[in-house]
Amino acid sequence: MGMKDLAVRRSDVFWFDPRILKEKEGFNVRMKTPELEAHIRRLADSIKEKGVKVPLEFVMIDGQPYVTAGHCRLAATMLAISEGAMIVAVPCVPEEKGTSEEDRTLNLIISNEGKPLTILEMAVAFKRLIDFGRSVVQIAKESGYSRNHVDNCLMLLAASKELRDMVIANKVTATGAIKLIHELGEKEALAQIKGAVKTAEEQGKKGPVSRKHTEAGGGGGVSGLAEKRVNWKEWGPKLHHALEAIVTCPVTGKGSENLQQYIADGNELVQQMEDEGYTGKV
């Protein structure tokens, strides 16, 4: 029995000159941030040394190849070429037959490769699926995130441009902004964030500001400025429980009837921990 007989599915790899690869305007939900630019910078440096190792996905439209997955890899490749790298072709695989625009959008969310989407980037994809006729319940089920997470992402996307720009500029975390909107309403949340940012800048602090509940008055107000620390007593057991279920269950899913929910919980916990300021250091 040969390799072709053993394979569950085969996919031909095509090698295209990256200069001819096209991107559909508005499809990519990535937002231009310093973090994204740094990610593309790292990819470009890697591509200069090793080339593109993970194939891009594409679809043919009017005789032209359009990228549907791998936008950062393409941007990094073009950056490397602009800096003198001799890259004449990159590996690409065609997307599965019958893939719809809704499928492509969902793939932006659930793709296991590359830089994870930020909450706002995810929100753009969620909103696009809403416009395609998906319900929040359907989106949560298909994406592996909780309904509450989808609702929160959409709420942040619906906030004022000024507030969203502050999240994009990393002046406040997406999770912190969402919590304040829930507690204070958008108008007051924006005022609290602006005040905290102003004070932080006056004190020379860098990075996103975080909420600090005032002890006096018990009022849950915001006095703005100490760096947020992860509450490991809260996060640790939850994350351990979610990841343990994923690790110990076989591929068949035996041993946990709620494996999919554990995966969704794990995804959301990691995202929230990153937004709360966890850097990977103990």
Residue pairs with C-beta under 8 A, 6 or more apart in sequence:
4 10
11 93
11 94
12 93
12 94
13 55
13 91
13 92
13 93
14 58
14 65
14 91
14 92
14 93
14 94
15 89
15 90
15 91
15 92
16 58
16 65
16 89
16 90
16 92
17 88
17 89
18 74
18 77
18 78
18 81
18 87
18 89
18 90
19 78
19 81
20 64
20 65
21 56
21 58
21 65
21 66
21 67
21 74
21 90
21 92
22 64
22 65
22 66
22 67
23 66
23 67
23 71
23 74
24 61
24 66
27 68
27 104
28 71
28 108
29 108
29 117
29 121
29 122
29 124
29 125
29 128
30 36
30 71
30 72
30 117
30 121
31 118
31 120
31 121
31 168
33 118
33 168
33 169
33 170
34 170
35 115
35 170
36 72
36 115
39 72
39 115
40 72
40 75
40 76
40 79
41 76
41 79
43 72
43 73
43 75
43 76
44 76
44 77
44 79
44 80
44 83
45 80
46 76
47 73
47 76
47 77
47 80
47 85
47 87
48 80
48 83
48 85
51 87
51 90
52 73
52 77
52 87
52 90
52 91
54 70
54 73
54 91
54 113
55 70
55 90
55 91
55 92
55 93
56 67
56 69
56 70
56 73
56 74
56 90
56 91
56 92
56 93
57 67
57 68
57 69
57 70
57 92
57 93
57 94
57 95
58 65
58 66
58 67
58 68
58 92
58 93
58 94
58 95
59 65
59 66
59 68
59 94
59 95
59 99
59 104
60 66
60 94
65 92
67 74
67 92
68 95
68 99
68 104
68 107
69 95
69 107
69 108
69 111
69 113
70 92
70 114
72 114
72 115
73 90
73 114
74 90
77 87
77 90
80 87
81 87
95 104
101 132
102 129
102 132
102 134
105 125
105 128
105 129
105 132
106 125
106 129
106 142
106 143
108 117
108 125
109 117
109 122
109 125
109 126
109 143
109 145
110 142
110 143
110 144
116 271
117 125
118 174
119 152
119 153
119 156
119 167
119 174
119 175
119 178
119 271
119 275
120 153
120 156
120 157
120 164
120 167
120 168
120 174
122 145
122 153
123 153
123 154
123 156
123 157
124 157
126 139
126 143
126 150
126 153
126 154
126 157
127 154
127 157
129 138
129 139
130 136
130 139
130 154
134 142
136 147
136 150
136 151
136 154
137 147
139 145
139 150
140 146
140 147
140 149
140 150
140 264
143 150
144 260
144 263
144 264
144 267
145 264
145 267
145 268
146 264
146 265
146 268
149 268
149 271
152 178
155 178
155 181
156 164
156 167
156 174
156 177
156 178
156 181
157 164
159 177
159 181
159 186
159 190
160 186
160 190
162 190
163 177
163 186
163 189
163 190
163 193
166 172
166 177
166 193
166 194
166 197
167 173
167 174
167 177
170 207
170 208
171 193
171 197
171 208
171 209
172 193
172 196
172 197
172 208
172 209
172 210
173 208
173 210
173 228
173 275
173 276
173 277
174 275
175 272
175 275
175 276
176 193
176 208
176 209
176 210
176 211
176 228
176 275
177 189
177 193
179 211
180 188
180 189
180 192
180 193
180 211
180 222
181 189
183 189
183 220
184 192
192 221
192 222
192 224
193 209
195 222
195 224
196 209
196 211
196 222
196 224
196 225
197 209
199 209
199 224
199 225
200 209
200 224
200 225
203 225
205 225
205 227
207 227
207 277
208 277
209 224
209 225
210 225
210 226
210 227
210 228
210 276
210 277
211 222
211 224
211 228
212 222
212 223
212 224
212 225
212 226
213 220
213 221
213 222
213 223
214 220
214 221
214 222
214 223
227 277
228 276
228 277
229 277
230 273
230 276
230 277
230 278
235 269
235 272
235 273
238 265
238 269
239 266
239 269
239 270
239 273
241 262
242 262
242 263
242 265
242 266
242 269
243 266
245 256
245 258
245 259
245 262
246 259
246 262
246 263
246 266
248 255
248 256
249 255
249 256
249 259
253 259
256 262
